[in-house]
Amino acid sequence: MIVIKPHPDIELKLIKAQKRCIGQIFENNNQVLLYSAMPLWIGTEFESVQQAKEKISGITILAPEYDVTKESFVCPVEIQTDDGIIKSCLDFIHKARRHCEEPSDEAIHIADEIFPLPVKIFRLGECNSSKPGVFELSHSKWVKL
């Protein structure tokens, strides 16, 4: 799978937003156990790093929302190409245990000032998994839009 890994400056903004969000949700309901999703990268449907590099003309990370099917918070992502907009998502925050309470929708009003977050510098690469829970990025290339 070809993934997009944001520049470290963008990653830092996302990590700070994760911390604020987890703190805010825990403050509203301390029965919800959450942890930050890592690595912060965006999955794509491109077939190669070169194809992705040639086609991507813009990336925008939108505000996090709760995904009931994944039982986690995800940030919808819009990837602009010459052919239109491709929808993807960035895993943002996961629930630690399945039997803990669901976070309420009104609990997440985080960092409205950073979303939508445009991504102008990023790294493209192939995501490989040699073992469960172990991921590595190969054939990576930096891209600046």
Secondary structure as GFF3:
##gff-version 3
##sequence-region A 1 145
A	DSSP	beta_strand	2	6	.	.	.	ID=ss1
A	DSSP	alpha_helix	8	28	.	.	.	ID=ss2
A	DSSP	beta_strand	34	36	.	.	.	ID=ss3
A	DSSP	beta_strand	42	43	.	.	.	ID=ss4
A	DSSP	alpha_helix	49	55	.	.	.	ID=ss5
A	DSSP	beta_strand	56	61	.	.	.	ID=ss6
A	DSSP	beta_strand	65	67	.	.	.	ID=ss7
A	DSSP	beta_strand	72	81	.	.	.	ID=ss8
A	DSSP	beta_strand	84	95	.	.	.	ID=ss9
A	DSSP	three_ten_helix	105	107	.	.	.	ID=ss10
A	DSSP	beta_strand	117	119	.	.	.	ID=ss11
A	DSSP	beta_strand	121	131	.	.	.	ID=ss12
A	DSSP	beta_strand	134	144	.	.	.	ID=ss13
###
